[in-house]
Amino acid sequence: MSWQWDNKTLARLTRFLSERGLADSTDIRPVPIGDGHSNLTYRLEGTIQPMVLRRPPPPPFPPGSNDVLREARILEALASTNVPVPPVFATAQEGEVLDVPFYLMAFVDGDIITKDMPSAYARPDRAEAMGYEQVDVIARLHAVDWQTIGLDDLGRPEGFNARHLKRISSLVRDKDGGLQPAFAPLHDWLAGNCPAESGAAIIHNDCRIGNVIWTPGDPPRIIAILDWELATIGDPLLDLAYLIASLPRDSAARQPVQDLATACLVDGFPDTAHLAARYADRTGAQLDNLGWYLAMVNWKLAALYAYSRRKGDDPYFDDDSHVARFLAEAAWHVANG
């Protein structure tokens, strides 16, 4: 996304940091982190300690999207729990420093793993521990009392599944309200088999391996979960399904999110059945309808890719095959769920 820091903006940022005791230098250097498909993230050099600035893309953006202050609020609330999140140092409103709001959080030093497994993690017993650690961390998140920590207005858990399906389907409807033909058959199945919510919990909605930071050891541990932009109060099984759906199956065609997790194909990493069983053991959840959630996640990702491709604002989404692969994965879970 095209946006550059200029000298006047850097001067305002330096003053903001200095007033809060976060910098004692005038040489502040923002260094981009990540691929910038949504919010923009920068590591700040020249501050008192390593930190990260997270801001929306350049305006305009759709109402309700890219709400970084909401994201900061979630991180601040979770800081008092056993869910690993980076500490938040400060927030700024639109116009206070930049033309958009932003927040500052600690830079967490560790490993972000996607396509290739680092040698420190690649031993079968460590790979196994990594899979179970991912499940255990979201189980801890789902156990958080969201009302006690002040997030009771974050979402509406009642009727979440049907409402979520309706909202996502709006992304792939024409001006007359008709669904794009490729999406219609699976939508009808999802609507006709939509389960009642399994519970109400904070759900991350994007807790794949590339959105966590690891530290090696016996066993490896997740030391921070990143990218809380999509978090809400909803059905925890949707979170579990997203985690499982994001992991590639050996000897199977992959959808794009699974392409970003091929590190998990190393020997020892648990298969999806074992990961689901681990979650059930940790939470007591009943997983009879897990096939619906897995189909829903892939159908949803197909819709999001189709919508982003139609907007044409990011070359990453300019590939017809992505949508077809997500829909094929969704259909596989309908047939095998």
Phi and psi in degrees as a GROMACS rama.xvg file:
@    title "Ramachandran Plot"
@    xaxis  label "Phi"
@    yaxis  label "Psi"
@TYPE xy
-84.8097  106.973  SER-2
-159.976  133.021  TRP-3
-128.434  146.205  GLN-4
-75.3652  131.87  TRP-5
-108.393  172.699  ASP-6
-63.3694  -38.9174  ASN-7
-66.5393  -40.2268  LYS-8
-66.8567  -41.2923  THR-9
-63.3558  -36.439  LEU-10
-65.1324  -41.464  ALA-11
-64.6676  -41.1436  ARG-12
-64.1006  -42.6237  LEU-13
-60.485  -43.1169  THR-14
-63.4637  -42.9691  ARG-15
-58.5693  -44.9112  PHE-16
-66.7258  -43.7676  LEU-17
-64.7154  -40.206  SER-18
-63.7726  -21.9422  GLU-19
-105.559  11.7798  ARG-20
68.7474  24.4632  GLY-21
-100.889  -6.66681  LEU-22
-152.286  142.039  ALA-23
-125.243  25.8115  ASP-24
-135.185  153.326  SER-25
-95.3475  1.41985  THR-26
-101.387  72.1674  ASP-27
-94.2021  128.057  ILE-28
-127.007  108.749  ARG-29
-79.9482  127.438  PRO-30
-115.809  121.173  VAL-31
-59.8228  141.281  PRO-32
-122.662  137.898  ILE-33
81.4056  -173.175  GLY-34
-98.8117  -6.99506  ASP-35
65.8753  35.1347  GLY-36
-75.3485  -16.4395  HIS-37
-135.536  -107.304  SER-38
-71.567  155.229  ASN-39
-98.3374  137.477  LEU-40
-128.892  133.702  THR-41
-132.371  137.364  TYR-42
-86.2436  130.808  ARG-43
-95.812  124.101  LEU-44
-102.332  143.506  GLU-45
98.2113  4.95133  GLY-46
-91.572  170.364  THR-47
-57.8434  -40.3595  ILE-48
-141.838  160.031  GLN-49
-59.8951  131.405  PRO-50
-148.054  167.545  MET-51
-126.024  137.478  VAL-52
-107.464  131.779  LEU-53
-125.284  126.316  ARG-54
-139.898  160.248  ARG-55
-69.8143  168.704  PRO-56
-68.3604  171.88  PRO-57
-58.7123  138.752  PRO-58
-64.2172  159.158  PRO-59
-86.4807  153.946  PRO-60
-136.562  158.813  PHE-61
-59.3807  144.347  PRO-62
-55.5601  134.373  PRO-63
86.2109  -8.53689  GLY-64
-96.2208  162.573  SER-65
55.2803  36.9638  ASN-66
-83.7107  87.4481  ASP-67
-71.5215  -27.2151  VAL-68
-71.5207  -33.0872  LEU-69
-63.484  -43.2983  ARG-70
-60.5036  -44.0579  GLU-71
-62.7721  -38.7147  ALA-72
-61.2978  -40.915  ARG-73
-63.6805  -45.3534  ILE-74
-60.6043  -42.8757  LEU-75
-64.2007  -39.2777  GLU-76
-67.1986  -39.4812  ALA-77
-76.6336  -12.3212  LEU-78
-60.2984  -23.7111  ALA-79
-89.8122  4.28907  SER-80
-111.409  -176.18  THR-81
-93.8006  17.4039  ASN-82
-89.1036  126.316  VAL-83
-76.8766  112.764  PRO-84
-135.499  153.078  VAL-85
-71.252  141.501  PRO-86
-65.3866  143.117  PRO-87
-96.0685  130.347  VAL-88
-93.3813  -39.4281  PHE-89
-165.013  158.121  ALA-90
-129.277  157.306  THR-91
-137.979  138.445  ALA-92
-79.9349  162.131  GLN-93
-54.9718  129.939  GLU-94
88.1879  -13.5274  GLY-95
-70.824  -40.2082  GLU-96
-132.494  -51.3713  VAL-97
-108.919  176.603  LEU-98
-80.8727  2.35493  ASP-99
-135.492  160.167  VAL-100
-71.8441  163.53  PRO-101
-157.581  169.714  PHE-102
-139.508  159.694  TYR-103
-115.731  132.02  LEU-104
-133.801  165.839  MET-105
-65.8841  143.96  ALA-106
-82.5346  119.811  PHE-107
-96.5772  119.925  VAL-108
-86.5276  113.604  ASP-109
-173.122  -163.126  GLY-110
-108.694  129.239  ASP-111
-103.553  122.582  ILE-112
-116.242  132.713  ILE-113
-134.827  -85.3376  THR-114
-83.5082  -30.9687  LYS-115
-123.855  135.695  ASP-116
-86.8223  120.184  MET-117
-60.9376  150.589  PRO-118
-59.5231  -30.3306  SER-119
-66.2442  -16.579  ALA-120
-112.36  -7.48917  TYR-121
-80.4671  -8.65517  ALA-122
-62.9352  140.021  ARG-123
-53.6248  -40.2594  PRO-124
-68.8229  -32.6231  ASP-125
-74.5646  -38.3953  ARG-126
-62.3669  -40.6513  ALA-127
-61.2655  -45.2792  GLU-128
-62.4691  -33.9697  ALA-129
-63.6926  -44.524  MET-130
-59.5374  -45.6967  GLY-131
-70.9378  -31.5025  TYR-132
-62.7653  -40.7608  GLU-133
-59.1645  -44.8218  GLN-134
-66.5221  -43.4158  VAL-135
-62.8978  -36.7272  ASP-136
-67.2667  -42.9422  VAL-137
-72.4582  -28.143  ILE-138
-63.5417  -40.2012  ALA-139
-65.0482  -40.6574  ARG-140
-59.5555  -44.6023  LEU-141
-69.2701  -19.2489  HIS-142
-85.3354  -9.75205  ALA-143
-65.5564  135.331  VAL-144
-78.9059  93.4219  ASP-145
-66.8142  -24.6503  TRP-146
-74.3209  -40.014  GLN-147
-64.8058  -36.0703  THR-148
-88.9967  9.58851  ILE-149
88.3701  21.4289  GLY-150
-111.097  26.7621  LEU-151
-67.3265  -17.3513  ASP-152
-103.403  14.8115  ASP-153
-72.671  -29.8423  LEU-154
-163.716  178.598  GLY-155
-118.07  100.702  ARG-156
-72.2137  -25.6492  PRO-157
-70.9047  127.635  GLU-158
70.0885  21.0379  GLY-159
-59.9543  -45.3807  PHE-160
-64.4099  -48.2953  ASN-161
-65.8168  -39.8839  ALA-162
-67.1103  -38.8053  ARG-163
-65.2744  -43.6117  HIS-164
-60.6124  -43.4402  LEU-165
-62.8609  -43.3548  LYS-166
-65.0302  -43.8136  ARG-167
-66.9927  -37.0531  ILE-168
-63.8424  -25.9073  SER-169
-64.8353  -20.3734  SER-170
-73.6382  -21.0708  LEU-171
-122.344  32.9704  VAL-172
-108.438  150.303  ARG-173
-84.3049  -178.499  ASP-174
-65.5852  -17.7456  LYS-175
-94.7728  2.57305  ASP-176
91.0175  2.47894  GLY-177
-82.26  144.282  GLY-178
-75.0902  146.165  LEU-179
-57.4153  137.009  GLN-180
-53.4  -38.1959  PRO-181
-64.4394  -23.8862  ALA-182
-94.8948  -17.9301  PHE-183
-64.4318  -49.3662  ALA-184
-60.3487  -44.8362  PRO-185
-69.7344  -33.7136  LEU-186
-60.7494  -43.35  HIS-187
-61.9688  -39.6791  ASP-188
-66.9506  -44.0509  TRP-189
-61.8821  -42.9708  LEU-190
-66.9703  -39.523  ALA-191
-74.1063  -18.0332  GLY-192
-118.927  16.4889  ASN-193
-62.8612  120.976  CYS-194
-82.8542  157.938  PRO-195
-65.3893  153.956  ALA-196
-60.526  138.772  GLU-197
-76.7434  -15.1263  SER-198
167.867  -172.577  GLY-199
-131.318  125.719  ALA-200
-154.364  163.726  ALA-201
-68.144  124.114  ILE-202
-119.452  138.515  ILE-203
-76.8794  -41.816  HIS-204
79.2057  0.144505  ASN-205
-155.934  37.2888  ASP-206
-87.8603  64.5206  CYS-207
-92.035  172.367  ARG-208
-62.7655  -30.434  ILE-209
-74.3275  -6.42421  GLY-210
-108.584  20.2095  ASN-211
-129.578  156.259  VAL-212
-111.566  131.793  ILE-213
-108.643  153.21  TRP-214
-125.042  134.682  THR-215
-73.3417  166.807  PRO-216
151.373  -172.036  GLY-217
-119.724  92.532  ASP-218
-91.2951  165.899  PRO-219
-62.6893  150.553  PRO-220
-130.396  148.26  ARG-221
-83.8957  124.774  ILE-222
-107.614  -8.74867  ILE-223
-163.876  139.556  ALA-224
-103.329  132.327  ILE-225
-109.901  174.75  LEU-226
56.3863  70.2086  ASP-227
-93.0591  18.4845  TRP-228
-56.5549  -36.1188  GLU-229
-97.9634  3.75406  LEU-230
-65.2886  147.069  ALA-231
-159.41  -177.368  THR-232
-97.137  119.599  ILE-233
-161.405  -159.718  GLY-234
-79.4821  118.231  ASP-235
-61.7131  -25.9075  PRO-236
-67.6321  -21.3961  LEU-237
-67.4846  -36.9179  LEU-238
-65.6556  -46.4581  ASP-239
-59.6892  -43.9078  LEU-240
-62.9082  -38.7001  ALA-241
-63.693  -44.4253  TYR-242
-58.1109  -48.1251  LEU-243
-65.2183  -42.7684  ILE-244
-66.221  -23.7973  ALA-245
-80.2799  -8.48673  SER-246
-99.102  130.225  LEU-247
-69.9868  145.923  PRO-248
-95.4344  134.203  ARG-249
-59.3373  138.015  ASP-250
63.1266  27.1878  SER-251
-127.692  150.637  ALA-252
-61.2218  149.713  ALA-253
-117.265  143.893  ARG-254
-87.6264  170.044  GLN-255
-60.1686  -36.8297  PRO-256
-65.3545  -37.0051  VAL-257
-68.0636  -28.4906  GLN-258
-60.7108  -24.8679  ASP-259
-92.7967  14.4099  LEU-260
-138.257  25.364  ALA-261
-66.9266  -13.7674  THR-262
-57.2188  -28.3257  ALA-263
-77.1772  0.876682  CYS-264
-84.8351  2.6065  LEU-265
-67.6371  157.86  VAL-266
-58.7679  134.652  ASP-267
102.069  -23.4192  GLY-268
-66.0464  130.736  PHE-269
-62.9125  147.053  PRO-270
-79.0067  173.402  ASP-271
-64.7808  -32.375  THR-272
-65.3126  -41.0893  ALA-273
-70.0281  -35.8052  HIS-274
-66.4224  -41.6222  LEU-275
-63.3396  -41.8636  ALA-276
-63.9814  -37.2631  ALA-277
-62.2612  -43.796  ARG-278
-62.8639  -43.9944  TYR-279
-61.0469  -38.6826  ALA-280
-66.394  -39.4926  ASP-281
-75.0703  -30.1927  ARG-282
-116.307  -17.5788  THR-283
77.6983  10.8491  GLY-284
-67.3454  145.301  ALA-285
-91.6992  128.171  GLN-286
-110.929  23.0992  LEU-287
-58.9192  -32.2751  ASP-288
-100.929  17.4299  ASN-289
-59.6018  -31.6001  LEU-290
-58.9063  -36.9485  GLY-291
-62.8318  -45.8732  TRP-292
-65.133  -38.4933  TYR-293
-66.5606  -41.0816  LEU-294
-64.6832  -41.6295  ALA-295
-61.8917  -44.2129  MET-296
-60.0619  -46.3578  VAL-297
-70.1051  -38.1836  ASN-298
-62.998  -42.4934  TRP-299
-61.3244  -45.4857  LYS-300
-63.4883  -37.658  LEU-301
-60.6146  -43.446  ALA-302
-64.8001  -41.4744  ALA-303
-65.0586  -40.5357  LEU-304
-65.4698  -43.2925  TYR-305
-62.6088  -41.7071  ALA-306
-64.4068  -46.3898  TYR-307
-65.1765  -36.6779  SER-308
-66.8685  -38.4464  ARG-309
-66.0641  -36.199  ARG-310
-66.5315  -32.3367  LYS-311
67.5659  27.5032  GLY-312
-100.504  6.76667  ASP-313
-153.68  118.121  ASP-314
-63.0362  -18.0126  PRO-315
-59.1058  -31.495  TYR-316
-93.5379  3.03268  PHE-317
-84.7091  66.8621  ASP-318
-155.331  110.332  ASP-319
-59.0221  -31.9736  ASP-320
-67.0995  -25.8198  SER-321
-58.9749  -48.8045  HIS-322
-62.0616  -43.8125  VAL-323
-62.2972  -37.8461  ALA-324
-68.8849  -40.4289  ARG-325
-62.5937  -45.3711  PHE-326
-65.1555  -37.0132  LEU-327
-64.1523  -38.8208  ALA-328
-67.3907  -40.113  GLU-329
-60.841  -44.4235  ALA-330
-64.3071  -34.0493  ALA-331
-63.4456  -41.3911  TRP-332
-70.9832  -32.3245  HIS-333
-62.685  -43.6368  VAL-334
-72.6923  -27.4774  ALA-335
-114.313  2.57563  ASN-336
